[in-house]
Amino acid sequence: MPLRPVILDLTLIGQPLAWDLYTVSGVLVARAGMQINNADQLARLAARPLFRNADAGIGATDLVDRLRFVMLEYPQALRSAGTRTLEPAISDLVRELIALARMDHDACLGLLRLLPMRDPAVRHSLLAALVALDLADLLELPDTTLEAVTAAAMTMNIAAIPLHAELSDGRLRFNPEIRTEMRLHPEHGRKLLEASGITDPVWLTAVHQHHENLDGSGYPLGLRGEAIDTPARIIRIADYYAAKVSGRRYRPPKSSGYAIKQLFGSEHGRLDSHYLVQLPRLLGLYPPGTLVRLATREIAVVTRKEGSGETAGHVMAFMDMRGHLLKAPVERNTAQVNFAVIGITEAESNWPDIGWDACWGY
């Protein structure tokens, strides 16, 4: 059964629980009706992420509709670059993305990867923004910096979105002129943001530096080490990771494990290891939205990261071995041999429309 995260706050003291509470692996922690008597008891209960069944008597939130709205409005906002409407539009979307991540991060990440979106280059930036938000949040950066980092990630490619789209769908191929233009897009992006009336130095500097490397091999300035601001270092990692797991027209998406291995391998010395080591802890090898094939030959989607993330965690099967959709998503315990994960897969163009929101109980 799909799980929903539960936020326990001080308003619950003295009140009976409205639902059974479980760990992400389905272990019952507290039964509905149990009364929380004091703040200490609440703190002990809330010391780890807790979940309730999606049908536990509480209506669905509007999370999916709100996320769809962000995905629809975001490319529209980017088209307002160079005008004074850009900053308020992006800032509103940033605050909404942060609110949705707080509401149900796993569903937000998974649906962001799976819901239809026309432009893969735009999806890439939105996914990178969520990963950058995760890293900035884990590092306990101030709220204003958190918003600036997310805004910078959402606009890091603002000067190159059309070029990214043409490269992605095969209308253009890399050549020396295109490569030169790509290497200048961080600088052009900053100028475009400034022309739009944006003055936040964290936002502007992060966009300008988001392709700089610690060893000086980056662009457009060839900065080294401490000359690169923290937000730019975070976005550099998020950008690389999102590019690998998103895929392109000319290559399928890679697994989270592959992306992380590359970050620690070929990118070693270029990226800030202090922030990089947080990525496996945050996302694991099977982040929400990962499609996996089970030993039964069913296709399932990872909906919740579990523990260290080295295993697939909580999954919902949605397609049988013949490629037919199940009547409703079904939870599978991948710790059992017959439901073990045997590989990672990807959505295929001939699949029928899938109600991904149901996999998270929405």
ZAROSE-315302 format. One record per residue: residue in one letter; x, y, z of N, C-alpha, C in turn. Coordinates in steps of 0.02 Angstrom, whole numbers, padded with zeros to 5 digits, always signed. Each point is the difference from the previous one (the first is absolute). Layout:
<sites>
AXYZXYZXYZ ...
</sites>
This chain:
<sites>
M+00042-00059+00000-00042+00059+00000+00044+00062+00000 P-00017+00052-00040+00041+00061-00001+00004+00032+00069 L+00057+00030+00014+00011+00034+00063+00002+00075-00010 R-00021+00036+00050+00006+00073+00000+00041+00021+00061 P+00044+00050-00008+00037+00024+00059-00046+00035+00049 V+00018-00005+00063-00038+00032+00054+00046+00050+00035 I-00024+00060+00010+00037+00051+00036-00031+00007+00069 L+00040-00015+00051-00023+00003+00069+00022+00067+00030 D-00049+00040+00023+00017+00064+00031-00033+00006+00068 L+00013+00056+00033-00022+00009+00070-00075+00001+00007 T-00037+00011-00054-00073+00001+00005-00029-00069+00016 L+00041-00052-00008-00024-00068+00012+00004-00020+00074 I+00035+00041+00041+00006-00017+00071-00069+00003+00033 G-00016-00054+00035-00065-00006+00033-00055-00025-00045 Q+00016-00015-00064-00050-00023-00048+00014-00072-00020 P-00053-00039-00014+00011-00068-00025+00023+00001-00072 L+00044-00045-00018+00022-00005-00069-00058-00018-00046 A-00001+00030-00058-00055-00013-00047+00014-00061-00043 W+00063-00024+00000+00017-00055-00044+00054-00044+00031 D+00004-00062-00024+00058-00042+00017+00062+00032-00031 L+00056-00003+00036+00063+00027-00025+00049-00057-00014 Y+00034+00005-00057+00047-00052-00022+00067+00030-00018 T+00052-00041+00002+00063+00019-00031-00008-00010-00075 V+00049+00023-00040-00005-00007-00072-00001-00074-00021 S+00028-00043+00042+00000-00072-00016-00063-00035+00024 G-00048+00038+00028-00064-00029+00018-00005-00026+00071 V+00049+00015+00042-00003-00022+00070-00046+00047+00038 L-00050-00028+00035-00047+00039+00038+00035+00031+00061 V-00006+00065+00008+00032+00036+00055-00051+00021+00052 A-00058+00022-00022-00051+00023+00047-00068-00010-00033 R-00049-00020+00041-00067-00013-00027-00043+00062+00005 A-00048+00005-00045-00049+00054+00002-00035-00001+00067 G-00011+00059+00028-00033+00006+00065+00048+00009+00057 M+00064-00017-00010+00049+00012+00053+00006+00075+00013 Q+00003+00018+00063+00005+00071+00018+00072+00019+00013 I+00021+00056-00028+00067+00027+00013-00006+00048+00058 N+00033-00016+00055-00011+00036+00063+00045+00061+00010 N+00060+00000-00030+00045+00056+00013+00050+00008-00057 A+00039+00054+00003+00048+00015-00053+00055-00052-00007 D+00021-00030+00057+00052-00051-00003-00024-00061-00038 Q-00062-00021+00014-00028-00057-00035-00006+00015-00075 L-00021+00061-00016-00006+00020-00070+00069-00001-00034 A+00051+00025+00034+00067+00002-00029+00026-00070-00013 R-00012-00047+00047+00023-00069-00010-00035-00031-00060 L-00064+00016-00007-00038-00029-00056+00022+00029-00067 A+00018+00064+00001+00017+00035-00062+00074-00003-00016 A+00037-00042+00035+00073-00003-00010+00019-00030-00067 R-00046-00034-00034+00013-00029-00066-00061+00013-00044 P+00008-00002-00066-00057+00011-00044-00055-00052+00012 L-00061+00024+00005-00057-00044+00010-00052+00010-00054 F-00039-00052-00012-00048+00000-00055-00066-00029+00023 R-00052+00017-00037-00066-00029+00010-00022-00030-00066 N-00050-00045+00002-00029-00026-00062-00036+00056-00036 A+00002-00002-00066-00030+00055-00040-00075+00003+00008 D-00032-00054+00018-00073+00000+00007-00021+00002+00074 A+00040+00033+00041-00012-00001+00072-00052+00051+00021 G-00051+00011-00041-00056+00042+00020+00011+00074-00010 I+00055+00019-00032+00014+00071-00012+00003+00011-00075 G-00034+00052-00023-00003+00013-00072+00068+00015-00029 A+00006-00013-00065+00063+00013-00035+00014+00074-00001 T+00063+00017+00004+00019+00070-00006+00000+00018-00074 D+00011+00064-00014+00003+00022-00069+00072+00000-00025 L+00044-00040+00030+00071+00000-00018+00010-00011-00075 V-00032-00048-00029+00012-00017-00070-00022+00057-00045 D-00059+00028+00013-00023+00056-00041+00048+00060+00006 R+00024+00012+00060+00046+00056+00010+00067-00013-00035 L+00024-00063+00002+00062-00016-00034-00008+00005-00076 R-00057-00023-00025-00013+00007-00072+00000+00074-00020 F-00028+00042+00043-00002+00071-00014+00071+00029-00004 V+00043-00020+00046+00070+00022-00001+00033-00022-00066 M-00010-00062-00020+00030-00026-00060-00026+00034-00063 L-00062+00024+00003-00030+00035-00057+00023+00073-00003 E+00002+00032+00059+00015+00072+00002+00075+00015-00005 Y+00041-00047+00020+00072+00012+00000+00028+00019-00069 P-00014-00039-00053+00025+00021-00066-00029+00066-00023 Q-00063+00015+00021-00029+00064-00017+00038+00057+00034 A+00020-00011+00063+00038+00050+00036+00068+00013-00034 L+00033-00053-00023+00064+00008-00032-00005+00042-00063 R-00057-00003-00034-00008+00038-00061-00007+00075+00013 S-00009+00019+00064-00005+00071+00016+00068+00030+00016 A+00054-00037-00014+00068+00025+00013+00011+00066-00036 G+00031+00046+00035+00012+00066-00028-00053+00051+00019 T-00052-00024+00035-00054+00045+00022-00004-00001+00076 R-00036+00049+00027-00007+00006+00073-00048-00052+00029 T-00032-00040-00040-00045-00051+00025+00037-00065+00018 L+00064-00005-00021+00036-00062+00013+00010-00013+00074 E+00026+00049+00036+00017-00011+00071-00060-00022+00041 P-00057+00037-00002-00057-00024+00041-00026-00068-00022 A+00003-00014-00064-00025-00065-00025+00044-00057+00026 I+00066+00008-00006+00046-00053+00024-00004-00005+00076 S-00002+00056+00035-00002-00001+00073-00063-00035+00025 D-00057+00011-00032-00062-00035+00020+00007-00075-00011 L+00030-00020-00056+00009-00071-00014+00049-00032+00048 V+00052+00037+00019+00049-00025+00049-00034-00014+00066 R-00039+00048+00024-00035-00010+00064-00049-00058-00003 E-00033-00008-00057-00047-00056-00008+00037-00066-00001 L+00057-00004-00035+00039-00062-00003+00024-00018+00070 I+00024+00048+00038+00022-00013+00068-00057-00025+00043 A-00059+00030-00007-00058-00021+00039-00020-00072-00017 L+00001-00017-00064-00018-00068-00021+00052-00051+00025 A+00064+00019-00002+00052-00045+00025-00009-00012+00075 R-00022+00051+00036-00012-00007+00072-00060-00045+00012 M-00049+00005-00043-00062-00038+00008+00011-00075-00011 D+00034-00018-00055+00013-00070-00015+00058-00002-00050 H+00061+00000+00027+00059+00005-00043+00005-00058-00049 D-00012-00061+00023+00009-00058-00043-00049+00002-00059 A-00063+00018+00014-00049+00005-00055+00019+00057-00047 C+00023+00055+00027+00020+00057-00041+00057-00019-00047 L+00051-00033+00026+00057-00021-00040-00021-00052-00052 G-00037-00050+00022-00019-00054-00046-00045+00025-00056 L-00051+00040+00017-00046+00025-00051+00033+00050-00046 L+00047+00038+00026+00037+00047-00042+00039-00037-00054 R+00023-00060+00016+00037-00041-00048-00046-00034-00050 L-00063-00013+00019-00043-00044-00040-00058+00034-00036 L-00027+00053+00029-00057+00033-00033+00021+00029-00067 P-00045-00001-00049+00018+00025-00067+00022+00073+00003 M+00053+00015-00038+00025+00068-00007+00031+00005-00069 R-00018+00052-00037+00019+00003-00071+00075+00007-00011 D+00032+00043+00038+00069+00017-00013+00046-00033+00051 P+00041-00049-00020+00044-00034+00048+00052+00047+00029 A+00020+00052-00036+00049+00048+00027-00029+00039+00058 V-00064+00015-00005-00034+00036+00054-00010-00046+00060 R-00020-00062-00013-00007-00049+00054+00067-00009+00037 H+00054-00002-00038+00066-00007+00030+00014+00055+00050 S-00014+00062-00018+00014+00056+00045-00045-00003+00062 L-00062-00022-00009-00046-00005+00057+00022-00055+00047 L+00022-00056-00027+00025-00055+00041+00064+00021+00036 A+00045+00035-00035+00061+00024+00032-00016+00049+00056 A-00052+00040-00009-00020+00047+00052-00022-00036+00063 L-00037-00055-00008-00022-00038+00059+00059-00034+00035 V+00047-00027-00038+00060-00031+00030+00042+00053+00035 A+00008+00059-00031+00037+00054+00031-00035+00023+00064 L-00066+00002-00001-00038+00017+00060+00014-00051+00055 D+00001-00064-00018+00014-00053+00049+00068+00010+00033 L+00050+00013-00041+00068+00010+00027+00004+00062+00043 A-00030+00054-00022+00002+00062+00038-00038-00008+00066 D-00055-00038-00002-00040-00012+00060+00039-00042+00050 L+00034-00051-00025+00039-00044+00044+00057+00038+00034 L+00027+00049-00035+00054+00041+00027-00025+00056+00045 E-00067+00002+00009-00032+00048+00045+00017+00072-00019 L-00001+00015-00064+00010+00068-00022-00061+00042+00018 P+00007+00064+00011-00057+00043+00016-00054-00002-00054 D-00062+00013+00020-00056-00004-00047+00010+00044-00062 T+00026+00060+00011+00010+00045-00058+00052-00029-00048 T+00053-00031+00027+00050-00032-00043-00030-00061-00034 L-00041-00037+00037-00034-00059-00028-00040+00019-00062 E-00038+00054+00005-00041+00023-00056+00044+00024-00057 A+00055+00035+00016+00044+00025-00052+00034-00057-00038 V+00021-00052+00037+00032-00059-00032-00049-00034-00047 T-00062-00009+00023-00051-00032-00042-00015+00042-00061 A-00006+00065+00009-00014+00045-00056+00058-00001-00050 A+00061-00002+00025+00058-00002-00044+00001-00064-00041 A-00015-00056+00032-00002-00064-00036-00054+00000-00054 M-00057+00032+00016-00055+00003-00048+00016+00046-00059 T+00047+00045+00008+00016+00048-00053+00072-00006-00025 M+00035-00053+00021+00071-00006-00018+00010-00004-00075 N-00048-00029-00036+00007-00009-00073-00045+00047-00039 I-00021+00055+00032-00051+00043-00031+00024+00029-00066 A+00065+00009-00008+00026+00027-00063+00011-00054-00053 A-00010-00062+00019+00015-00055-00047-00057-00050-00008 I-00059+00016+00027-00056-00047-00004-00016-00019-00072 P-00007+00048-00047-00014-00020-00070+00055-00044-00029 L+00063+00017+00016+00056-00039-00025-00001-00071+00029 H-00013-00005+00066-00006-00065+00032-00054-00042-00033 A-00057+00031-00015-00056-00036-00030+00019-00026-00069 E+00034+00042-00041+00019-00021-00067+00053-00055+00001 L+00045+00003+00048+00049-00053+00007-00033-00064+00024 S-00048+00007+00045-00033-00058+00029-00041-00039-00051 D-00035+00037-00044-00043-00035-00048+00034-00014-00067 G+00065+00016-00004+00039-00019-00059+00000+00051-00056 R-00032+00058+00009+00000+00050-00053+00069+00032-00009 L+00041-00001+00052+00068+00026-00003+00049-00053+00024 R+00060+00005-00025+00054-00043+00025+00057+00044+00023 F+00038-00025+00048+00055+00039+00026+00051+00016-00055 N+00022+00062-00001+00054+00022-00043+00038+00054+00039 P+00056+00024-00024+00038+00050+00038-00040+00062+00019 E-00043+00023-00045-00039+00060+00014-00051-00013+00056 I-00033-00057-00004-00049-00018+00051+00035-00008+00068 R+00058-00032-00001+00037-00011+00062+00019+00067+00032 T+00022+00047-00041+00018+00066+00027-00060+00034+00030 E-00057-00005-00034-00061+00031+00026-00022-00032+00065 M+00008-00065+00004-00019-00035+00062+00045+00021+00058 R+00063+00010-00013+00046+00019+00053-00012+00071+00024 L-00034+00039-00040-00015+00069+00020-00069+00008+00032 H-00041-00054+00000-00068+00009+00023-00006+00019+00073 P+00046-00019+00046-00006+00025+00069+00007+00076+00004 E+00047+00028-00039+00009+00072+00000-00060+00036-00033 H-00022-00027-00055-00059+00028-00033-00062-00006+00044 G-00004-00054+00036-00056-00010+00045-00002+00053+00055 R+00057+00013+00029+00002+00052+00052-00021+00068-00029 K+00025+00017-00058-00018+00064-00031-00075+00004-00015 L-00028-00056-00021-00072-00003-00015-00041+00009+00064 L+00023-00030+00054-00034+00008+00064+00005+00072+00024 E+00057+00030-00007+00009+00070+00019-00045+00045-00042 A-00006-00015-00064-00044+00038-00044-00074-00008+00020 S-00014-00054+00036-00068-00013+00023-00014+00034+00067 G+00050+00035+00027-00010+00036+00062+00020-00039+00062 I+00031-00058-00008+00021-00041+00057+00065+00027+00028 T+00001+00011+00066+00059+00030+00032+00029-00045+00055 D-00033-00054+00017+00024-00044+00054+00070-00026-00018 P+00051+00017+00039+00069-00020-00017+00010-00076+00003 V-00034-00033+00046+00007-00074+00006-00026-00032-00064 W-00058+00020-00021-00033-00026-00060+00045+00012-00061 L+00020+00063-00010+00039+00018-00059+00067-00035-00002 T+00035-00001+00056+00067-00030+00002-00005-00076-00011 A-00050-00032+00028-00008-00073-00008-00011-00017-00074 V-00040+00039-00035-00011-00012-00071+00065+00010-00039 H+00036+00052+00017+00063+00015-00035+00052-00054+00011 Q+00001-00030+00059+00053-00047+00018-00020-00073-00004 H-00059-00016-00023-00025-00069+00009+00037-00052-00042 H+00044+00022-00045+00041-00048-00038+00074+00006+00018 E+00015+00033+00055+00070+00004+00022+00019-00063+00039 N+00063-00020-00006+00026-00060+00034+00055+00020+00049 L+00006-00038+00054+00049+00016+00051+00072+00001-00027 D+00013-00041-00051+00068-00004-00027+00014+00052-00054 G-00047+00045-00011+00010+00053-00049-00018-00019-00071 S-00026-00060-00011-00015-00024-00067-00069+00021-00025 G-00037+00035+00042-00067+00020-00020-00003+00063-00041 Y-00061+00025-00009-00010+00060-00042-00059+00040+00028 P-00006+00064-00016+00038+00038-00050+00062+00035+00028 L+00010-00001+00066+00053+00039+00031+00062-00040+00019 G-00006-00066+00001+00056-00042+00021+00019+00009+00073 L-00051+00011+00042+00013+00011+00071+00025-00064+00034 R+00035+00009+00056+00026-00056+00038-00023+00004+00073 G-00007-00059+00031-00009-00005+00072-00048+00049+00031 E+00024+00036+00050-00042+00044+00040-00028+00059-00039 A+00024+00011-00060-00027+00054-00041-00071-00016-00024 I-00019-00064+00005-00066-00022-00022-00047-00001+00060 D-00055+00036-00004-00047+00005+00056-00035-00067+00013 T-00020-00010+00063-00035-00062+00020-00061-00015-00042 P-00046+00048-00012-00059-00016-00041+00019-00027-00069 A+00052+00029-00031+00021-00024-00065+00027-00071+00004 R+00035-00016+00053+00027-00068+00009-00058-00051+00006 I-00051+00020+00038-00058-00044+00009-00035-00011-00067 I-00011+00054-00037-00036-00006-00064+00041-00040-00050 R+00066+00007+00001+00042-00039-00045-00012-00074+00009 I-00004-00022+00062-00012-00071+00015-00070-00020-00023 A-00050+00041+00018-00069-00015-00018-00010-00002-00075 D+00033+00045-00036-00005+00004-00072+00027-00063-00033 Y+00059-00022+00022+00031-00060-00028-00044-00062+00014 Y-00022-00005+00062-00041-00058+00019-00064-00002-00042 A-00035+00057-00004-00063+00002-00036+00010-00016-00074 A+00055+00023-00029+00013-00014-00070+00007-00075-00013 K+00031-00035+00046+00010-00072-00009-00065-00039+00008 V-00039+00016+00052-00060-00040+00013-00059+00021-00045 S+00006+00058-00033-00054+00022-00044+00006-00030-00069 G+00061-00011-00024+00009-00026-00067-00008+00054-00053 R+00012-00019-00061-00006+00044-00058-00030-00041-00058 R-00017+00034-00054-00027-00036-00058+00049-00052-00025 Y+00065+00017+00003+00052-00044-00027+00027-00050+00050 R-00024+00002+00063+00021-00050+00049-00053-00008+00053 P-00011-00062+00023-00051-00010+00052+00024+00027+00067 P-00046+00010+00047+00021+00023+00066+00041-00053+00035 K+00048+00023+00040+00042-00045+00039-00030-00009+00069 S+00022-00052+00034-00023-00012+00068+00031+00050+00048 S-00032+00008+00057+00029+00043+00052+00068-00026+00021 G+00007-00066+00005+00064-00030+00018+00054+00018-00049 Y-00016-00002-00065+00049+00017-00051+00019+00074+00006 A-00050+00044+00009+00014+00071+00006+00045+00014+00060 I-00014-00031+00056+00040+00011+00060+00070-00027-00009 K+00006-00058-00033+00066-00029-00013+00042+00048-00044 Q-00031+00030-00050+00035+00047-00043+00021+00062+00038 L-00044+00023+00044+00016+00059+00039+00061-00011+00044 F+00006-00060+00027+00057-00016+00042+00059-00025-00041 G-00011-00014-00064+00053-00027-00043+00029+00053-00046 S-00031+00005-00059+00028+00046-00051-00002+00072+00021 E-00046+00018+00045-00005+00069+00022+00038+00014+00065 H+00035-00050+00025+00038+00008+00062+00052+00056-00008 G+00001+00044+00049+00047+00056-00002-00029+00062-00031 R-00054-00009-00038-00033+00058-00031-00056+00027+00045 L-00033-00046+00033-00058+00019+00041+00017-00003+00074 D-00038+00036+00040+00014+00005+00071-00023-00063+00036 S+00048-00039+00024-00016-00065+00031-00039+00009+00065 H+00007+00058+00033-00036+00012+00062-00075-00002-00012 Y-00022+00026-00056-00071-00001-00017-00018-00063-00039 L+00047-00025-00039-00013-00058-00041-00017-00062+00041 V+00033-00009+00057-00012-00059+00041-00071-00002+00028 Q-00034+00057-00001-00069+00002+00025-00050-00030-00049 L+00019-00004-00064-00047-00020-00051-00026-00072+00008 P+00045-00050+00011-00026-00068+00011-00045-00003+00062 R+00017+00038+00051-00041+00000+00061-00070+00028-00015 L-00003+00050-00042-00064+00032-00016-00043-00042-00046 L+00030-00027-00053-00039-00030-00054+00007-00076-00004 G+00057-00027+00022+00009-00072-00004+00011-00023-00072 L+00005-00065-00008+00011-00030-00066-00064-00009-00039 Y-00057+00004+00035-00066-00009-00032-00046+00056+00023 P+00012+00062-00021-00042+00055+00024-00072-00007-00025 P-00047+00031+00034-00070-00003-00023-00006+00019-00073 G-00042-00037-00036-00008+00010-00071+00040-00048-00042 T+00045-00039+00031+00038-00050-00036-00045-00059-00019 L+00002-00021-00062-00039-00057-00024+00044-00062+00004 V-00028-00052+00029+00039-00062+00009-00040-00059-00026 R+00038-00051-00022-00031-00063-00021+00010-00051+00056 L-00054-00034+00018+00003-00048+00055+00010-00071-00027 A+00016-00045+00046+00011-00070-00020-00063-00030-00031 T-00058+00027+00016-00063-00023-00030-00009+00026-00071 R+00047+00042-00023-00002+00035-00065-00049+00058+00001 E-00029+00014+00058-00041+00061+00006+00045+00062-00002 I-00031+00056-00018+00035+00064+00003-00029+00039+00060 A+00045+00028+00040-00021+00036+00060+00037+00067+00002 V-00027+00045+00041+00032+00065+00010+00019+00007+00073 V+00060+00024+00013+00021+00014+00068-00037+00063+00023 T-00035-00006+00056-00039+00058+00024+00031+00031+00063 R+00037-00039+00039+00029+00027+00061+00071-00027+00008 K+00046+00044+00013+00067-00021+00018-00002-00031+00069 E+00037-00054+00009-00001-00036+00064+00070-00008+00027 G+00011+00018+00062+00065-00008+00032+00055+00038-00036 S+00056-00033-00011+00057+00031-00033-00010+00009-00074 G-00052-00031-00028-00014+00006-00072+00038-00048-00044 E+00034-00048+00031+00038-00049-00040-00046-00051-00033 T-00061-00008+00026-00049-00045-00030-00058+00042-00027 A-00045-00034-00036-00052+00037-00035-00053+00030+00046 G-00002-00021+00062-00047+00031+00047-00072-00019-00016 H-00045+00049+00008-00071-00012-00009-00017+00006-00074 V-00029-00053-00029-00017+00002-00071-00073-00019-00010 M-00029+00026-00055-00068-00016-00020+00002-00028-00071 A-00022-00063-00009-00004-00029-00067-00060+00029-00036 F+00008+00017-00065-00055+00029-00038-00011-00034-00067 M+00047-00045-00020-00007-00033-00065+00020-00073+00007 D-00039-00045-00031+00015-00071+00006+00053-00021-00052 M+00017-00063+00001+00055-00025-00042-00017+00004-00075 R-00064+00007-00017-00020+00005-00071-00005+00072-00023 G+00015+00047+00044-00004+00071-00019-00069+00030+00009 H-00044-00036+00037-00067+00027+00013+00000+00035+00067 L-00035+00057+00004-00004+00035+00063-00042-00040+00050 L+00022-00001+00062-00040-00030+00053-00060+00045+00014 K-00053-00029+00027-00060+00040+00015+00015+00057+00047 A+00046-00013+00046+00022+00051+00047+00071-00017+00021 P+00041+00049+00016+00069-00015+00022-00002-00045+00062 V+00048-00046+00002+00003-00048+00055+00069+00003+00032 E+00002+00004+00066+00063+00001+00036+00034-00068-00006 R+00066+00001-00013+00039-00062-00002+00058+00007+00049 N+00014-00053+00036+00055-00002+00047+00062-00026-00035 T+00045+00044-00018+00058-00020-00040+00051-00041+00041 A-00012-00006+00066+00043-00042+00041-00016-00074-00011 Q-00059-00014-00028-00019-00068-00015+00030-00020-00067 V+00023-00062-00005+00036-00023-00059-00043+00008-00063 N-00064-00018+00004-00041+00001-00060-00016+00072-00023 F+00011+00050+00042-00011+00069-00019+00065+00040-00002 A+00056-00034+00000+00064+00035+00001+00009+00042-00063 V+00036+00055+00006+00015+00043-00057+00055-00033-00042 I-00013-00008-00064+00050-00031-00044+00029+00050-00049 G-00025+00061+00000+00028+00050-00044-00039+00064+00001 I+00031+00052-00027-00032+00065-00007-00022+00007-00072 T-00059+00030-00011-00026+00008-00068-00022+00072-00009 E-00032+00014-00056-00023+00068-00014-00068-00004-00035 A-00036+00054+00002-00065+00002-00034+00011-00006-00075 E-00045-00036-00033+00005-00010-00072-00056+00038-00035 S+00013+00020-00062-00047+00042-00036-00067-00035-00014 N+00000-00067-00002-00062-00036-00015-00041-00017+00062 W+00022+00022+00058-00039-00012+00061-00064+00041-00002 P-00054-00028+00028-00061+00040+00007+00011+00055+00052 D-00047+00047+00002+00004+00052+00051-00004-00031+00069 I+00043+00023+00044+00004-00029+00068-00018+00054+00051 G-00043-00018+00046-00018+00047+00054+00052-00003+00054 W+00056+00033-00012+00056-00004+00047-00019+00023+00070 D-00045+00048+00005-00018+00027+00066-00028-00054+00045 A-00034-00050-00029-00029-00054+00041+00054-00042+00034 C+00060-00001-00027+00053-00039+00030+00022+00030+00066 W-00013+00064+00009+00014+00033+00065-00064+00011+00041 G-00056-00027-00024-00062+00005+00038-00037+00065-00009 Y+00013+00035-00055-00035+00064-00013-00053-00008-00054 
</sites>
